[in-house]
Amino acid sequence: MPRTIFHVDVNSAFLSWSALKQLQEDPDSIDLRTIPSAVGGDVKTRHGIITARSIPAKAYHVQTGEPVMRALEKCPQLVLVKSDFRTYRSYSSRFMAILREYTAKVQQASIDEAYMDVSDLVQTREEAVLLAGNIRKSVRSRLGFTVNVGVSENKFLAKMASDFEKPDRTHTLYPDEISEKMWPLDVRDLHGCGAATAQHLYGMGIKTIGALAVCDEALLKSFLGEKRGEYLHKRAHGIDASPVDPVRQEAKSYSNETTTAEDIRRENYASLAEPILQQLSEKVSSRLKKDGVFGSTCFVQVKTGAFQRHSSQTQLKQSVNDAETIYRTASGLMKEMTDRLFAKGQVLRLIGVGMSGLDHGEYRQMGMDDWLKANEQNEQKKEKQKRLDEMVLKIRERFGEDALKTGDCSILSQDKTDRNSFM
C-alpha cells in the first residue's frame, strides 16, 4: 500500500511569530504579515541580512539572505524587526505538539516544518486532504498563524507540494500528478537544486523540471558529478524512499549555511560575508544552547562559483557554545581561507559555519565567569540552608524538640495562625 505523507510548513515562520508577539504586546499595532516587512539584521543601523520576509515583501522581490540595505533599495517602506529566537522556539514547540496529537510519526525537519506519516489515519486521497485541512485549522485557531500542508506518497513530493501557492493551503502532488504540477516548474524550484546548480543547468539548456526529468542521466552525472546528477534525476521523477523518522538522533555536529544572493568577492567581502557569518554563528549558538551541548571544533565552509566546496577548521582550547566566540573564530578561519580563493579568482556562492567535537560540558575547564557563577550559586545554597536552619530552630523552640524531624511534615497540620506566626 502506498504511504500517505504530509509536509507541514509554517508560512513565513519568523515573520509570523514576530508579528504575533508584537500583536500580543500591542493589540492596536499593525499586523506585520499584512505589510511589506522582514526579520533580520540590525534594525537601528539597517545592516545585516534578511532572514525572513512577509508575503507582501515578496512582491517587491525582497529575498532571504540578501543584505538589508539592498532590500530597502527594492522596498523603501520595508518594516524591519529583529530576530527573537526565544519566541520562535516557543511557537515551534507548540506547533510540533499539535502535530503529535494526530500521530507519533512526526519528523521535525527544522524549527518551522515537519513531516508526518499518516498512512494509518487515512484510506483515500479525499480523507488525506480533509485531515490536512483539519491540521491547518487547528494550528490557525489555537496558535494564530497559518501553515501549508503538502500531501503525497513520499517526503520529497510532499515537500514540493507544500511550496505551491501560499498561505494557508493544502496541495497534493501524487506520482500521477507530477507531469501536470511539477514538470512545468522552473528547475530552480526543485527542492535540493541550489541557485548555482540551477544556473549550471540553464547553461545546459535545462530550464524546467520536466526537461531535467527527460535528460540523459549519464549526461547529468558528467556535468554535475555522480551523486549530484543521480540525485537530481531521481527527484525530477519524484523518487524518494526515505522514511519519516520520529527518532531524533544525537547530533555529531551543528551547522548552518546559506546561499548568498550574489557572488561574494574580495571587494564586497566585508559588507556581505561578515554579517552572514555573524547570523550563522548566532543560529549555531542558539541550537547548541537549546540542546545543552558545547563544541570544541569550529569549522567553516564555502561553495565557489565553480561548484567546489572548501572547508577549514580549528580546535579550541575548550568547548564553547556562545555566539561571540563562534563568530570570532569562524571569521578568522573564513578570512584566511577566502584570501587564498580570491587570489585564484574564485567567488563565493555559499557560506557555512559549524561546531563539532561535542560534549555536555564535562570536559570544560572552569573559566573566571564559570567560577563566579558557580561561587554565586554556592553562596545562594548556603544562604538558603541558613534560612532553613533558622526556621527549624524557631519551630522547635515553639513546639518542642520532637515537633520536627527529618522527613516529618506533621507540623504542616498545625493551625494556620500558628504556622504564620513563625513564617
VEXROMAR-511442 format. One record per residue: x, y negated, z negated of N, C-alpha, C in turn; residue in three letters. Coordinates in steps of 0.2 Angstrom, whole numbers, plus 5000, padded with zeros to 4 digits. Each point is the difference from the previous one (the first is absolute). Layout:
<pts>
XYZXYZXYZALA;...
</pts>
This chain:
<pts>
500450065000499649945000500449945000MET;499949955004500449945000499949964993PRO;500549964999500049974993499649935002ARG;499849974994499749935001500549964995THR;500349955003500549964997499849925000ILE;500049974995499949934999500649964999PHE;500149945004500549964998499749934997HIS;500149994994499649944997500549944999VAL;499949955003500549945000499649944998ASP;500349964995499849944998500149955005VAL;499549965001500049945005500449944997ASN;500649995003500449944998500150004992SER;500350064998500050024993500249944995ALA;500749985001500249954996499749935000PHE;499749995006499749935001499350014996LEU;499750065001499350014997500050004993SER;500650034997500050014993500249934997TRP;500449965003500249934998499349965000SER;499650015005499449965001499550024994ALA;500050064998499550024995500349974993LEU;500650014999500349974994499849924999LYS;500149975006499949935000499349984999GLN;499550045003499349994999499850024992LEU;500350044997499950024993500249944996GLN;500649975001500249954996499649935002GLU;499849995006499649945002499550025004ASP;499450024998499450025004499849955006PRO;500249944999499849955005500649995005ASP;500550035000500550005005499850035006SER;500449995006499850035006500350075000ILE;499650045004500350075001500550005005ASP;500650024998500650005004499950045006LEU;499650055000499950055005499649965006ARG;499649954999499649965005500449955003THR;500649984999500449955003500750025002ILE;500349975004500750025002500449994994PRO;500350064997500450004994500450065000SER;500650004996500550055000500350004993ALA;500350064999500450014994500750015002VAL;500449974996500850015001500449935000GLY;500650014998500549955000499949954994GLY;500349954999500049954995499549955002ASP;499450004996499449965002500249925000VAL;500549984995500249935000500549985005LYS;500550045001500549985005499850035007THR;499550045001499850035006500550035004ARG;500450044996500650045003499850084999HIS;500350045003499950074999499650035006GLY;499750064999499750035005499250024999ILE;499650015005499350014999500050084998ILE;499650024995499950074998499350025001THR;499649965001499350015001499649945003ALA;499550015004499649955003499350015000ARG;499649955000499250015001499950025007SER;499450025001499850015007499949945004ILE;499849944997500049945004500749985002PRO;500550014995500749995002500250035006ALA;499850065001500250045006499849975006LYS;499449965000499849975006500549955002ALA;500549974996500549965001500650035002TYR;500050075000500650045002500550004994HIS;499849984994500450014994500250074999VAL;500750025000500250074999500350014993GLN;499950064998500350024994500850015002THR;500449984995500750015001500349945003GLY;499749955003500349945003500149954994GLU;500449955002500249954995499449954999PRO;499949984994499449964998500049945004VAL;500649975001500049935004499750025007MET;500250055003499750025007499350015000ARG;499750034995499350014999499649934999ALA;500349964997499749934999500149965006LEU;500550015005500049975006499450025004GLU;499850075000499450035004499449974997LYS;500050004993499349984997500249954994CYS;500049935001500249954995499550014994PRO;499450025001499550004994500150064996GLN;500550045002500050074996500149994993LEU;499650034996500050004993500550054997VAL;500549994996500450054998499950014992LEU;500150064999499950024992500650054999VAL;500350004994500650044998499750074999LYS;500550055000499950074999499850014992SER;499650054999499850014993500050084999ASP;500650034999500050085001499650034994PHE;500049964994499650034995499350015001ARG;499749955003499350005003499950055005THR;500550015005499950055005500050074997TYR;500550014996500050074997499350014996ARG;499849954997499350024996499550025005SER;499949965005499550015005500150075004TYR;500650015001500250065004499850064995SER;500250004994499850054995499350025000SER;499649955000499250005000499850035006ARG;500349985006499850025006500150085001PHE;500650024998500150075000499650044996MET;499849974994499650044995499350015004ALA;499749955003499450025004500050055005ILE;500650005004500150055005500050074996LEU;500350014995500150064996499350024997ARG;499549965000499450024997499650055005GLU;500249995007499750045005500450075001TYR;500750004999500350065001500749994997THR;500350064998500749994997500550005005ALA;499850025006500550005006500149935003LYS;500349964996500249935002500749995000VAL;500349985006500749995000500149925001GLN;500349974995500149935000500649995005GLN;499949965005500549995005500449934999ALA;499749954997500349944998499549974994SER;500249944998499649974995499349985002ILE;499950005007499349985003499750055004ASP;500250065001499750055004500150074998GLU;499650055002500050064998499750055005ALA;500250065000499750055004499550054995TYR;499550025003499550044996499850065004MET;500150064998499850065003499350024997ASP;499549995004499350014998499650055004VAL;500550055002499750065004499550044996SER;500150004993499550044996499349964999ASP;500049945002499449954998499549995006LEU;500350015006499649995006500050065004VAL;499450015004500050055005500049985007GLN;499849935001499949985007500349935000THR;500149975006500349945001499549944998ARG;499450015000499549964998500149994992GLU;500050064997500150004992500749964998GLU;500550015004500649974999500049925001ALA;499649985005499949935000499649974995VAL;499550044998499649974994500450004994LEU;500450054998500450004994500549945000LEU;500349995006500549945001499649944998ALA;499449995003499649944998499949994993GLY;499850064996499949994993500649984996ASN;500650035003500749984997500149925000ILE;499949985006500149935002499549954995ARG;499450035000499549964996500250004993LYS;500250064997500250004993500649954998SER;500550005005500649964998499749935001VAL;499649985005499849935001499649984994ARG;499550044997499649984995500350004993SER;500550044999500350014993500649965000ARG;500449995005500649964999500049945004LEU;499649985005499949945003500449995006GLY;500450055003500349995006499850065005PHE;500249995006499850055005500650055002THR;499850055003500450055003499850025007VAL;500450035004499950035006500150084999ASN;499650045003500150074999500050035007VAL;500650045001500150035006499850074999GLY;499750045005499750064999500350055006VAL;500350054998500250055005500250074998SER;500350045004500250064997500750014998GLU;500449945001500750004997500249934997ASN;500550004997500249934997500249955005LYS;500350025005500249955005499449975003PHE;499650045003499449975003499649964995LEU;499950024994499649964995500349944999ALA;500749995000500449944999499949965006LYS;500050025006499949965006499349975000MET;499550044998499349985000499949954995ALA;500350004994499949954995500249935002SER;500550005005500349945003499549965005ASP;499550045002499549975005499749944997PHE;499549975003499749944998499949994992GLU;500249944998499949994993499649944999LYS;499849994994500050044993499450044999PRO;500050044995499550034997499650055005ASP;500450045004499850045005500250084999ARG;499550045003500250075000500150025008THR;500650035001500150025007500250075001HIS;499850035005500250075001500550015006THR;500450044999500550025006500250075000LEU;499550045002500150075001500450025006TYR;500250065000500450025006499749985007PRO;499350025000499749995007499849925001ASP;500249964995499949935001500749965002GLU;500550045000500749975001500049965007ILE;499850035005500149975007499649945001SER;499450004996499649945001500249944995GLU;500250024994500149954994500749984999LYS;500550055001500749994999500449985006MET;499950045005500550005006500049935003TRP;499449965000500149935003500449954996PRO;500150024994500349954996500849995002LEU;500249944998500749985001500550054996ASP;500550025003500450054997500349974993VAL;500049944999500349974994499550014995ARG;499350025001499550014995500150084998ASP;500450045003500150074997500350004994LEU;499750024995500350014993500750035000HIS;500549974998500750035000500449975006GLY;499749965004500449985006500149924998CYS;500749994998500249934998500049955006GLY;500149944998500049955005500650015005ALA;500650024998500550015004499950065004ALA;499750054998499950065004499549985005THR;499549974999499549975004500349975006ALA;500549954999500349965005500450055004GLN;500350054997500450055004499550045005HIS;499550024997499550035005499749965005LEU;499949934999499849965005500550005006TYR;500650004998500650005005500050065004GLY;499750054997499950075004499450005004MET;499649945000499350005003499450034997GLY;500250024993499450034996499749944996ILE;499449985001499749954997499450024995LYS;499750065002499450024996500250074997THR;499650024995500150064996499850065005ILE;499649985005499850055005500650025004GLY;500349945002500650015005500650044996ALA;500049994993500550044996499850075000LEU;499450015000499750074999500250045006ALA;500049975006500150045006500750005003VAL;500449964996500750005002500450064998CYS;500450025004500450064999500450004993ASP;499950054996500350004994500850005000GLU;500250035005500850015000500249935002ALA;499749965004500249935002500049964994LEU;499550004996499949964993500650024996LEU;500250064999500550024996500749985002LYS;500149995007500649985003500149924999SER;499449974999500149934999499949984993PHE;499750034996499849994993500450044995LEU;500350065002500350044996499550064999GLY;500250064998499650064999499549994995GLU;500149984994499550004995499549945001LYS;500249955002499649945002499550025005ARG;500350025006499650025006499550054998GLY;500250054997499550054998499449984996GLU;500249964995499549974995499549965004TYR;500249955004499649965003499550035005LEU;500350055004499650045004499550044997HIS;500150034994499550044996499549954998LYS;500249944997499549954998499549985005ARG;500349995006499649975006499450055001ALA;500150074999499550055001499650014993HIS;500249964995499650014994500250064996GLY;500650035001500250064996500349984993ILE;499750034995500349994993499750054996ASP;500550054997499750054996500249994993ALA;500249944998500249994993499450004995SER;500150034994499550004996499949944996PRO;499449994997499949954995500250034993VAL;500649974998500350034994499949954994ASP;499650024995499849964994500650004995PRO;500450045001500650014995500549955001VAL;500149964995500549945001500750034999ARG;500450015005500750024998500449954997GLN;500550024996500449954997500549975005GLU;500049945000500449975005500850014999ALA;500450005006500750014999500349935001LYS;499649955003500249945001499449955001SER;500149945000499549955001500349955005TYR;499649995005500249955005499449975003SER;500149945003499549965004500449975006ASN;499750005006500349975006499449975004GLU;500349955004499549975004500349985007THR;499650005005500249985007499949935000THR;500549975002500049925001499649985006THR;499749944999499649975005500449985006ALA;500749994999500449985005500750024999GLU;500450005005500750034999500449954995ASP;500450044996500449964995500750005003ILE;500349945000500749995003500349964995ARG;500749995001500449974995499849934998ARG;499749965005499849944999499449994996GLU;499550055000499449994997500050054994ASN;500650034998500050054995499749984993TYR;500349944998499849974994499349994999ALA;499749975005499349985000499550055000SER;500250065004499550055001500250064996LEU;500650024999500250074997500049994992ALA;500249954998500149994992499350004997GLU;499549965003499350014996499750075001PRO;500250035005499750075001500350054995ILE;500749994999500450044995499749994993LEU;499849944998499849984994499350034999GLN;499650005005499350034999500050075000GLN;500550035004500050084999500350024994LEU;500549964997500350024993499549994995SER;499549955000499550004995499550065001GLU;499850025006499650055001500350074997LYS;500750015001500350064998500050004992VAL;500249944997500049994993499350014997SER;499549985003499350014997499850075000SER;500250045005499950075001500450044994ARG;500649985000500450034995499749994993LEU;499949944998499749994993499350034999LYS;499650005005499450045000500150074997LYS;500550035003500150074999500550014994ASP;500249954997500550004994500650035002GLY;500349995006500750035002500549955002VAL;500650025000500549955002500450035005PHE;500449965004500450035006500749984999GLY;500550045001500749984999500449995007SER;499650025006500349985006499549965004THR;500349945002499649965005500250015007CYS;499550005004500250015007499649955005PHE;500349985005499649965005500150045007VAL;499549985004500050035007499749955005GLN;500250015006499849965006499950045006VAL;499549975004500050035007500149955005LYS;500550015004500249955005499550005006THR;500149955005499749995006500150065004GLY;500550044999500250065004499750064997ALA;499650004995499650054997500550044995PHE;500549984998500550034996499949984993GLN;500050054995500049994993500749994997ARG;500149964996500649994996499849994993HIS;500450034995499949994993500749994996SER;499949984994500549994996499850004993SER;500450034995499850014993500649984996GLN;499849994993500549994995499750034994THR;500550034996499850024993500149954995GLN;499549994996500049954994500350034994LEU;500249954996500350024993499550044996LYS;499449985000499550034997499350005004GLN;499550044998499450005004499649944998SER;499649975005499649944999499450015003VAL;499549954999499450005003499749935001ASN;500549954998499749935001500249975007ASP;499549965002500049975007500649965001ALA;500349964995500549965001500750045002GLU;500150054996500650045001500050035007THR;499450035001499950045007500149955006ILE;499749944999500149955006500749985000TYR;500349984995500749985000500550055003ARG;499950064998500450065003499850015007THR;499450005002499850025007500249945004ALA;500049944998500249945004500750015002SER;500450024995500750015001500250055005GLY;499650064999500150055005499849995007LEU;499449965001499849995006500449955004MET;500349954996500449955003500650035003LYS;500350044996500650045003499950045006GLU;499550045000499850045005499849965006MET;499649955000499749975006500649955003THR;500549984996500549965003500450055005ASP;500150064999500350055005499550015006ARG;499450004998499550015006500049945004LEU;499949944997500049945004500649995004PHE;500650024998500649995003500050055007ALA;499650055000499950045006499449985004LYS;499749944999499549985004499350034998GLY;499950034995499450044998499549954997GLN;499450015000499549974997499650054996VAL;499649974995499750044995499250005001LEU;499750065000499250005001499750034993ARG;500450034996499750034994500549994994LEU;499749994994500449994994499750044995ILE;500450044996499850044995500449994993GLY;499750014994500450004994499750064996VAL;500550034996499850064996500450014994GLY;499850044996500450034994499950075000MET;500650034998500050084999500450014994SER;500250064999500350024994499649994994GLY;499450025000499549984995500050044993LEU;499949964995499950034993499549964996ASP;499850034994499549974996500349954995HIS;500649985001500349964995500550034995GLY;500050075001500450044995500849995001GLU;500249985005500749995002500249935000TYR;499549954998500249935000500449984993ARG;500549965001500449984995499649944997GLN;500049994994499649944997500349945001MET;499849955004500349935001499749964994GLY;500349945000499849954995499249994999MET;499749995006499349995000499650064997ASP;500350065002499650064998500150014992ASP;500749984998500150004993499649954996TRP;499949945002499649954997499350034999LEU;499750035006499350025000499950064995LYS;500550045000500050064996500049984992ALA;500549954999500149974993499349974998ASN;499749965005499449974998499450054998GLU;500050055004499550054999500150044993GLN;500750014999500150034993499849964994ASN;500249935001499849954995499250004999GLU;499750005005499250015000499850064996GLN;500350055002499850074996500249994993LYS;500549974998500249994993499549964997LYS;499849945003499549964997499350034999GLU;499950045005499350035000500050054994LYS;500650044999500150054995499949964993GLN;500449945000500049964993499349984998LYS;499649985005499349984999499650064997ARG;500150065003499650064999500250024993LEU;500750004998500250024993499649954995ASP;500049945001499749954996499350014999GLU;499650025005499350025000499950064996MET;500450055001500050064996500149994992VAL;500449954999500249994993499449964997LEU;499649965003499549964998499450054999LYS;499950055004499550055000500150044993ILE;500650024999500150044994500049974994ARG;500249935000499949964994499349994998GLU;499550005005499349984999499650074998ARG;500250055004499650064999500450064997PHE;500649994998500450054997500550045004GLY;500550034997500550035004499750065005GLU;499550034998499750065004499549975005ASP;499949945001499549975004500250015008ALA;500650015001500250005007500650055001LEU;500050055004500650045001500150015007LYS;500550025002500250015008499450045003THR;499749975005499550045004499349994997GLY;500049964994499350004996499749945003ASP;499450005002499549955002499549984996CYS;500050034993499450004996499849934998SER;500649965000499949934998499549965004ILE;500050025007499549975005499350014998LEU;499850044995499350014999499849954994SER;500549964997499849964995499649945003GLN;499749974995499549955002500349945004ASP;499749985005500349955005500349944996LYS;499649984995500349944996500650014997THR;500150064997500650024997500650005005ASP;499950035006500550015005500249935002ARG;499549965001500249935003500449964995ASN;500050024993500349964995500850005001SER;500250065003500750015000500350005007PHE;499649985005500250005007500349935002MET;
</pts>
